[in-house]
Amino acid sequence: MDSSPKPNNDAYQHVFVMRHGDRIDNFEPLWVSTAARPWDPPLVQDGMIRAFRTGQRIRSQIPIHRVFVSPFLRCIQTASEVVSALSAVNVDPNAMSSKDVPSVDTSKLKVAIEYGLCEMLNSVAIRRELAPKDGNFDFRLSDLEAFFPEGMVDHNVDMVYKEMPKWEESVEGCRERYVKIVKALADKYPTENLLLVTHGEGVGTTFSTFYKDTTVYEVDYCAYVELRREVSSKDGSVVNGEYEVVLSHGQAGIRFSHDYFSDDPVISRTPV
């Protein structure tokens, strides 16, 4: 039996780009002094809860078929909570985290790790003294994949970025990477709705790129941007429309200014 996600029956493809949850080093500053990997902090419990509740909110709006996630631990843990909320067999409105989900349906969506969604690898985002001395940000993918329910990780997916970026990549180069990976993943799965779990810079860059004449000042934990584009079939090929930004409750966590006289494609979604 084919367990891959069912194609999107909607006339639109939806792509959510989401920041990870609350990271421990912003709440426990001394954590880095004893951490084996001070550049790769996990979530605090509130971050787990925030991620799970965000997953519940997204589930109430749009069915997600695939989740792609940065290899950094805070993103993996965020995606794990979101995935539990998206695939829970019985939806409990009082559930607070994956611990409250007794069973999930692994046929609902698939998960894959993508290096292109990783943190900005420079001293702007990671303090130089905390970064690996050799510049090698190493990840054991099998350990990270174990955070997800058995059978949910799609091992047939090839990463768009086969390697991590080099240490001290430029800010501009990083922003170009984020835009490229969003477009590449959307084009790779045009009939499926995607959730990309990444970092604050990735969310801010996506928002300001597709909602032009916008300056992003801050992106809260678990805030997200929702993009959508019309998808149709012509002569056996998929034809994609232009991206629109869907302004929704997720933008409550994105502080920005915008030239409202511009003609950017944007629609609104009633908060749920």
C-alpha positions as CSV (number, residue, x, y, z in Angstrom):
1,M,0.0,0.0,0.0
2,D,1.3,3.5,-0.9
3,S,1.8,5.4,2.3
4,S,2.9,8.7,0.7
5,P,0.8,11.8,1.4
6,K,-2.3,12.3,-0.8
7,P,-1.9,15.1,-3.4
8,N,-3.5,18.5,-2.7
9,N,-7.0,18.6,-4.1
10,D,-7.2,22.4,-3.7
11,A,-6.4,24.7,-6.6
12,Y,-3.6,26.2,-4.5
13,Q,-0.4,25.0,-3.0
14,H,0.3,26.3,0.5
15,V,3.8,26.7,1.9
16,F,4.3,27.6,5.6
17,V,7.7,28.8,6.7
18,M,8.0,28.7,10.5
19,R,10.5,29.6,13.2
20,H,11.5,27.1,15.9
21,G,10.2,27.4,19.5
22,D,11.8,29.0,22.6
23,R,15.5,28.0,22.9
24,I,17.0,27.3,26.3
25,D,20.0,29.6,26.1
26,N,17.7,32.7,25.9
27,F,16.2,31.7,29.3
28,E,19.1,30.0,31.0
29,P,22.3,32.0,30.0
30,L,24.6,29.7,32.0
31,W,23.5,26.7,29.9
32,V,26.2,27.4,27.3
33,S,29.0,27.2,29.9
34,T,28.5,23.4,30.4
35,A,26.9,22.4,27.0
36,A,28.8,20.0,24.8
37,R,27.3,21.8,21.8
38,P,26.7,25.4,22.9
39,W,25.9,26.4,19.3
40,D,23.0,23.9,19.2
41,P,20.6,24.6,22.1
42,P,17.4,22.6,22.6
43,L,13.9,24.0,23.4
44,V,12.6,24.7,26.9
45,Q,9.3,23.1,27.8
46,D,7.4,26.3,26.9
47,G,8.9,26.0,23.5
48,M,7.6,22.5,23.1
49,I,4.1,23.6,24.1
50,R,4.2,26.6,21.8
51,A,5.3,24.4,18.9
52,F,2.5,21.9,19.5
53,R,-0.2,24.5,19.7
54,T,1.1,26.1,16.5
55,G,0.8,22.8,14.8
56,Q,-2.8,22.5,16.1
57,R,-3.6,25.9,14.6
58,I,-2.1,25.1,11.2
59,R,-4.0,21.8,11.2
60,S,-7.3,23.7,11.7
61,Q,-6.5,25.8,8.6
62,I,-4.8,23.7,5.9
63,P,-3.8,20.0,5.6
64,I,0.0,19.6,5.5
65,H,1.5,16.8,3.4
66,R,5.3,17.3,3.9
67,V,7.5,18.8,6.6
68,F,11.1,19.9,6.0
69,V,13.2,20.9,8.9
70,S,16.6,22.4,9.7
71,P,19.0,20.0,11.3
72,F,19.5,22.2,14.4
73,L,18.1,20.5,17.5
74,R,15.7,23.3,18.3
75,C,14.1,23.0,14.9
76,I,14.0,19.2,15.1
77,Q,12.2,19.4,18.5
78,T,9.8,22.0,17.1
79,A,9.0,19.9,14.1
80,S,8.5,16.8,16.2
81,E,5.8,18.7,18.3
82,V,4.2,20.1,15.2
83,V,4.1,16.8,13.5
84,S,2.4,15.2,16.5
85,A,-0.3,17.9,16.4
86,L,-0.7,17.5,12.6
87,S,-1.0,13.8,12.6
88,A,-2.8,13.0,15.9
89,V,-5.5,10.4,15.3
90,N,-7.9,11.9,17.9
91,V,-7.8,15.7,18.1
92,D,-7.8,16.7,21.8
93,P,-8.3,20.5,22.1
94,N,-6.8,20.3,25.6
95,A,-3.6,18.6,24.5
96,M,-0.5,20.7,25.3
97,S,2.3,18.6,23.7
98,S,3.2,15.4,22.0
99,K,3.0,13.6,25.4
100,D,-0.8,14.1,25.2
101,V,-1.0,12.3,21.8
102,P,-1.5,8.6,22.3
103,S,-1.3,7.7,18.6
104,V,-0.5,9.3,15.2
105,D,-1.3,8.5,11.6
106,T,2.0,8.2,9.8
107,S,0.2,8.2,6.4
108,K,-0.9,11.8,6.8
109,L,2.5,13.4,6.1
110,K,6.2,12.8,5.6
111,V,9.2,14.4,7.2
112,A,12.7,15.1,5.9
113,I,15.8,17.1,7.1
114,E,17.1,19.8,4.8
115,Y,20.5,21.5,5.3
116,G,19.3,24.5,3.3
117,L,17.0,25.5,6.1
118,C,19.8,25.7,8.7
119,E,20.7,28.7,10.8
120,M,22.7,31.5,9.3
121,L,26.3,30.2,9.8
122,N,28.2,33.4,10.8
123,S,29.0,35.4,13.9
124,V,25.9,37.5,13.3
125,A,23.7,34.5,14.4
126,I,26.2,32.4,16.4
127,R,28.7,33.9,18.7
128,R,32.2,33.1,17.4
129,E,33.4,31.7,20.7
130,L,30.5,29.2,20.7
131,A,30.9,27.9,17.2
132,P,32.9,24.7,16.5
133,K,36.6,25.6,16.4
134,D,37.1,23.8,13.1
135,G,33.9,25.4,11.6
136,N,32.4,21.9,11.2
137,F,28.7,21.9,12.3
138,D,28.2,18.1,12.5
139,F,24.8,16.4,12.8
140,R,24.0,12.7,13.2
141,L,21.0,12.5,11.0
142,S,19.9,9.1,12.3
143,D,19.7,10.5,15.8
144,L,17.7,13.5,14.6
145,E,15.3,11.3,12.6
146,A,14.6,9.3,15.7
147,F,12.6,12.2,17.1
148,F,9.8,11.4,14.6
149,P,7.4,8.5,14.7
150,E,8.6,5.4,13.0
151,G,7.7,5.3,9.3
152,M,7.2,9.1,9.0
153,V,10.7,10.1,7.8
154,D,10.9,9.9,4.0
155,H,14.3,8.4,3.2
156,N,13.7,8.7,-0.5
157,V,14.0,12.5,-0.4
158,D,17.3,13.9,-1.6
159,M,18.3,17.1,0.1
160,V,18.5,20.2,-2.1
161,Y,21.6,21.3,-0.2
162,K,23.8,18.2,0.1
163,E,26.2,19.9,2.6
164,M,26.0,22.5,5.3
165,P,27.0,26.1,4.3
166,K,30.5,27.1,5.2
167,W,31.1,29.0,8.4
168,E,31.0,32.8,8.0
169,E,28.6,32.8,5.1
170,S,27.5,36.3,4.2
171,V,24.2,37.6,5.4
172,E,23.2,38.3,1.8
173,G,24.2,34.8,0.8
174,C,22.2,33.3,3.6
175,R,19.1,35.2,2.6
176,E,19.5,34.0,-1.0
177,R,19.8,30.5,0.3
178,Y,16.5,30.8,2.2
179,V,14.6,32.1,-0.8
180,K,16.2,29.4,-3.0
181,I,15.3,26.6,-0.7
182,V,11.6,27.7,-0.3
183,K,11.2,27.9,-4.1
184,A,13.1,24.6,-4.7
185,L,11.0,22.6,-2.3
186,A,7.7,24.1,-3.5
187,D,8.6,23.3,-7.1
188,K,9.7,19.8,-6.2
189,Y,6.3,19.0,-4.6
190,P,3.9,21.4,-6.4
191,T,0.7,19.4,-5.6
192,E,1.5,19.1,-1.9
193,N,1.2,21.6,1.0
194,L,4.5,22.1,2.8
195,L,5.7,23.2,6.3
196,L,9.3,24.3,6.5
197,V,10.7,24.6,10.0
198,T,13.7,26.9,10.1
199,H,15.1,30.0,11.9
200,G,14.1,33.6,12.5
201,E,16.1,34.9,9.6
202,G,14.5,32.4,7.2
203,V,11.0,33.5,8.2
204,G,11.9,37.2,8.0
205,T,13.6,36.8,4.6
206,T,10.7,34.8,3.2
207,F,8.1,37.3,4.4
208,S,10.0,40.4,3.1
209,T,10.8,38.7,-0.2
210,F,7.3,37.7,-1.1
211,Y,5.6,40.7,0.6
212,K,7.6,43.4,-1.1
213,D,8.3,46.8,0.3
214,T,8.4,45.3,3.8
215,T,10.9,45.7,6.5
216,V,10.9,42.9,9.2
217,Y,12.0,43.9,12.6
218,E,11.4,40.8,14.7
219,V,10.2,37.2,14.4
220,D,8.8,35.6,17.5
221,Y,9.2,31.9,18.4
222,C,6.9,29.7,16.2
223,A,5.7,32.6,14.1
224,Y,5.2,31.6,10.5
225,V,4.7,33.0,7.0
226,E,2.1,31.3,4.8
227,L,2.5,31.5,1.0
228,R,0.1,30.2,-1.5
229,R,0.1,29.9,-5.3
230,E,-2.4,28.6,-7.9
231,V,-1.5,25.2,-9.3
232,S,-3.1,23.8,-12.4
233,S,-2.4,21.1,-15.0
234,K,-1.9,21.8,-18.7
235,D,-0.9,19.2,-21.3
236,G,0.2,16.8,-18.5
237,S,2.4,19.4,-16.9
238,V,1.9,21.3,-13.6
239,V,1.6,25.1,-14.1
240,N,2.4,27.3,-11.1
241,G,1.0,30.8,-10.5
242,E,2.7,33.6,-8.6
243,Y,3.1,33.4,-4.8
244,E,0.7,35.3,-2.5
245,V,1.3,36.1,1.1
246,V,-1.5,35.0,3.3
247,L,-1.8,37.3,6.3
248,S,-3.0,35.3,9.2
249,H,-2.7,34.8,12.9
250,G,0.9,33.7,12.4
251,Q,1.9,37.2,11.5
252,A,1.0,38.3,15.0
253,G,4.5,37.2,15.8
254,I,6.2,39.1,12.9
255,R,6.7,42.8,13.5
256,F,7.2,44.7,10.3
257,S,6.4,47.9,8.4
258,H,5.0,47.9,4.9
259,D,4.3,50.3,2.1
260,Y,0.5,49.8,1.7
261,F,0.5,51.6,-1.6
262,S,2.4,48.8,-3.2
263,D,0.6,46.2,-5.4
264,D,1.9,43.0,-3.8
265,P,-0.4,40.0,-4.0
266,V,-1.7,39.4,-0.5
267,I,-4.8,37.9,1.0
268,S,-6.1,37.6,4.6
269,R,-7.1,34.6,6.6
270,T,-9.5,34.9,9.4
271,P,-7.8,33.9,12.7
272,V,-9.0,30.7,14.2
